[in-house]
Amino acid sequence: EEAHTDRQGDPASTAQRRASMLARISDARQRHSSGGGGCGCEPDTDVRFTTRAPPVQHWCAHRYGRDALPDKDHKTANAWQSYETNGKDSSFEYYEVHQIVVDQAGTSYNDALRLENFGIVDEQGDRFDHFIVYWKDKFWDPREWSSTKGTRLFDKGGGSAGFVPAVADGQPLHLTLIPAQSDGNVWGKKAYSVFISKRTKPAGDSNGDLRINIKGCGSAYDPASWSSVTDQPDVFAPPQWNVGTHPYDCSKAEASWWYDLGYYSTLYRLGDDKWKGYSRVEVYFWDGVDLEAPVSTSYVELKVRAKRNGDAHLLCQFLKEGGGLAGLSTLNNYKGGLDLARLRRLSVEVFHGGLYTRELPTTMRIAVHGYGRLSQYALAREYGENPHWDMGTLGGVLLSSEFAILSGAVELSSRCLSTSGANDPCIDVYDIQNGYSARRGLGPVQLNSAYKPMKNADNNYAVRVFDYKQCGSWLTASDGPEVMGQGSLLMYMTILTADDSIKMAVSGIAFQHITLFQGNAGGAANIGSYGKTREAPGETTGMSVDGLYAHRVLQKDASFDGLGGLIVTRNGCYGSKVTNSWIKNVYVPSLGGVFQNGNGGRLGPNVMYRLFSLGFCCDPKQCPFAAEKPQPEQFYEKIYFKSWNNYLNPVDDSEFYSLGVDQKSVKGYIKPIDMFDTSRPNDPGLYVKTYSGQIKDNNKFWYAVDAFPPVNGQPSPDCRKRGVNSCYFTGCTIQAACNTRFEGITAGAVVVNFPTQ
């Protein structure tokens, strides 16, 4: 725990800490050195593709163990709890991914690949020697991991689903493999993903007039390795400190002297005059490369000065032009003759100039792609809990600034003026994998984000994200990608995160075909992103999700604030006004288990507390995400959910809630929200349906949202009389029941349209 010791000023800790960090990097490189097809690929994985033939060009594997990251407060473990299929407590602990690259469309990959699991789970004699494949909203019955000649991913005839999915230019395959027994009983502690992507052009072809090759493995914490990382070190450089020009004579130093500092990320130089003539910048990862550094134009600006005259001389020596700090990648790399332990403890006054992305020309577009990986493994290990340094000390100021930059994976802004992510994105991120993430209160990917703006320019322009995989965000407060450019398009992503996976926070943003491994510190989709939409307090409109496949859901309880659910708002009353937005084609598999108290929620490897939890919390005493000064009005209008097929019976009812909203000085309402297609009221294929699994010999029984408000504090009798389940269409006799609560809702503040008799 060097980080904690060092914050307390142990003089020996700096050298220990740097040695520890470099040892972890070295260990990671050794682990990654001989697997698959690149310096970043890992050997000794559970699953191995024992045979690979054309059209397969590349295979690379990575392991993500939850126990590889620190968890002193147990928040991480708590976010991934579930049950075994017999109802005993369990958790999700290990995730392994395999990137396959092919050069042909179609299904020939299935004939070319044979796999075997060398880590078959044997739990007290129960061997989980089969696997179930999930793709989008389809699944294939259990197949054996091993055979004499290896195992295909899919039966040649398509197995129980009746077909083999085809890979294409516009359709990578994001497959989930769940260990199981031959009867379908699954093992929930492990899961595997196989990503099959068609390479759209030869690896050497470039779309850019400035191409930056990431050709070797390296780390921001080890600048000596950078020469092997890239062929463009003049523009893509290790993050480093810059110190302003000050005409100071340190022998006369005074505490009143301010020093201008900047900490610049890898692509900061892209805004320099030398590079402004380039219109298409391409950052290309060679196959299997592993980079432990951001791809980012972010930077921090600040000013510091000593609080005491007695410290002014030492501070001047360290911060003057050409002094010890200038050019360092991280404070821990300092090797000069000054007393670093004392420097870190110096009491300073700080003025934060801001955290920005570099302003680029309107003619410049940026692409980041390739079948490599970005990872913050060493950072997540060292600072995984975001330790909140003492900001009254020089060490705290510098280390927290470094953390803000280094904990980002891809952080870019472009103002190319386009609002069409599908046709002309200003930023295009595709094929890439992001590994372990640190707990930073933001997602590791920030693209045209309002949280990382340009200092003197607008970045509200379109982004495209395609075939992106975020695989190691086990820690809480590490969200999915945050894209906040209007008209952006995010397609074919797989996200493992304890926190919010999909953040809907800007007009016109569209998410399509998103596969999730969802923990319990956030929601699969957060509509309005805590009320902090880009346009707030104005209108945000036309947001959509089409195809949300939550293959793993670990939501055992109501989360940290009691407001948890699969789909959430957690609106903190920042004045957002969300209109004409929707979520459709949602799929959640069960994976088996028992029922709570015999007839309640499904308790198994997948567990869901609520299907949705929507509302406002404007009281910061009750909700940590609430605005200190709530805005007078916020609302959701014309929202619709449709075509949801949820096979995981929730533990508790869905909920609409309102906390700290008096509908006078602070207003908040949701009306209407549709739980089906109101133009086709008798089409159950368009309902929000839950297949309870509780009805013996009737696994097709389902119930729709039944949201009649309570009467005199009791469930409305209309739920039973007028609610809809599958019996309305099949003639069975199971009665409907209320399944939606209203907590603190003023009459008329929520209007729900749902199927009724």
C-alpha positions, 0 to 999 in steps of 0.5 A: 500500500505504498500510495497510502504510506507516501501520502503520509510523507514517509521519506522512503516511500517515493523510491519504493513506490516507483520500484513497485509501479515499474515491477507491476508493469514488468510483471504485466509485460511478462504475462502478456509476452507470448500469447496469441499474436502480439506483445500485449496478448496473454498466454495460459488463458482458460480458453484457447483456440487450438486450431486457427486457419484462414480466414483467421488472421489474428487471435489475441487473448486477455484475462481480467480478474476482479481480484487483480485490483484493490478493494479496501472498502469492498465496494467492488466486491459488493457491486458484483454479487449474485447467487449460485443456481441453488440460491447460495451466495456467489459473485462474478470474479473472472472475465476472459476475452478473445479477439479474432480478426478475419478477412472474409465475411460470412460464417467460414470462421466457424470452420476455421476455429477450434477451441478448448477450455483448459480451465474447466471448473470442477466444483465438488465433482460437478464439472462445468465442461460445456458452454452456452453461447449468447449473441444479441438476443439469441442463445445456443444450447450447451456444447462441450468445451473439448473434443478430440479435434477441438470444438467449434463455436457453433454446431455446423447446422446452427444448433438449437438456434438453427443458424450460425451468425455471420460476420460482416463489415458492419457486423462484428460478432460479440459472443458471450460464453457461459460455463455450464453442465450438459443440462444447462446448469451454469457456473456464474463466477466466470464468463468469456467473450469472443469478438470476431471482427472482419478487417475492413482493409489491409493493416497497412492501409491508412485513411489519414494524412498523419498516421501515428502507428502504435507499434509496440507495447509501452507505458507512460510510467516508463518513458524509456520504453517509448521509443518502441511504442510509436513512429511519431514521438514528436506528436505522440509523446509520454504525458509530461509536466510543463513549467511556465517561463518565470524570471525568478532568482531563487535566492530571493524566492518569496511565498508570493511568487506564482508558478504556471504549471501544465500537465499534458497528455500524449496528443497535446502537441496536435494543437501546435502550429506544426500539425494544424495543416493535417485534416485526418489524423489516424492513431493506429494500433498494431495487432495485439499491442498493449499501451498503458498510456492515454490516447488523449489531447487532455491537459491540466492548467494550474498555478501554485505558490508556497504558503510559507516563505521558508518553503519558497526557495525549495519550491522555486528550485523545483518549479523554475524553468529548467527545474526538476519538474519540467519534462517529467512524465510523472512525479515518481520519475524524479531522480534529481538532487532535491528532497522529494519527500519534503517537496511532496509535503510542502504546503501550497496554495493552488489555483486550478485553471481547468481540465480541458482537451486541446483546441484543434482546427475545424478541418481536423478529424481524428480516428483511433483504431486497430486490434490493440488494447489500452489499459490502466492496469498499473494505475488501477492497481496503484490508485484504484480507489482514487485516494483523494490526495491532500490538495493543500500539499504540492504532492497532492496537487501534482499527483491528482493532476496526473491521475486526472490525465492518466486515468483516461484511455481515449479523451479527444475533442474535435470541432469538425462541425459535423452532426452525423456520426453515421456519415461524417464523424469528427472522431471515429473510434473503432475495433479497440479494446480498453482494459482495466480502468481506475475509479475516477468518477467518469468513464475512461473514454471521453469523446467530445465530452462536456466534462472535457471541453475545449477551452475556447471552442465548442466540441458538440459535434458527432462521434462514431464508436464501433466494435469497442470493448471495455473489459476491465471496469470492475471498480465502481465510478468507472463508467462506459464511454461518455460521448456528448457530441450531438448526432453521435452513433455508438454501435456494437460495443461490449461493456463490463462495468460496475457503474453506468454502461450507457449514458444518454446525455446529448441530443441525437445520440444513438446506441445500437447493439450493446452487450453488457456485463452489468454490475450494481453501482449503476444502470445498463442505461442512465437516461439523462446521466444524472440530469447532467445532459449537455444541453441542461438546463435546455432541452435534450431530444432524440436519444435512443437505444436499439438493442441492449443485451445484458448477458450478465446482470449482477444487481443483488440489492437496491445499490448504494442509494436505494435507487438502483435498477437495470434502467435508471435516471438518478436525476439530480435536478440540474434542469435537464429536459429530456424529450422524444427519447426511447429504449427498445429491443432489450434482452436479459437472459435468466441463467437459472436459479431459485425464486426468493421465498419460493415465488419472488425474484429469480436468485441465480448467477444473474440477478436483477433488483428492479427492471427500472427505477426512474425519477428525481432526487433533488436533496443532496442530503439524501443523494450524493449526485444531487445538485447543491442548488436544484434547478426550478424545473426538469422533466422527461416528456414523450419517452417510450420503452418497447420490445423488451424481453426480460427473462430475469424475474426482478427481486422488487417492483420497478419504481417511479420516485421523487425526493426533494421535489415540491412541484412548486420551487422545484418541479420534476415530472415524467409524462408521458412514458410509454411501456408499449407501442400505443399505435399497436396496443394488441401486439405483445411483441412490442410490450415491455415483458418479463418472463417470470419462469415461475409457472410450472410447465409454462416457460412462455408465461410473461407479464407486462408493466402494470402501473396503476397508481396506488389507491389510499396507500394500497395497490390499486384493484385495477392492477388485477382487473385490467393488467395484462399478462400472456393469459390475456392472449392464451386464455390461461387463468393467472391474474395480473398484479401491480408491479410498479411503485410510486414513491413520493410522487405528486398526483399527475407528476408521472403519466404511464401508458401501458397495456390494459384490458 
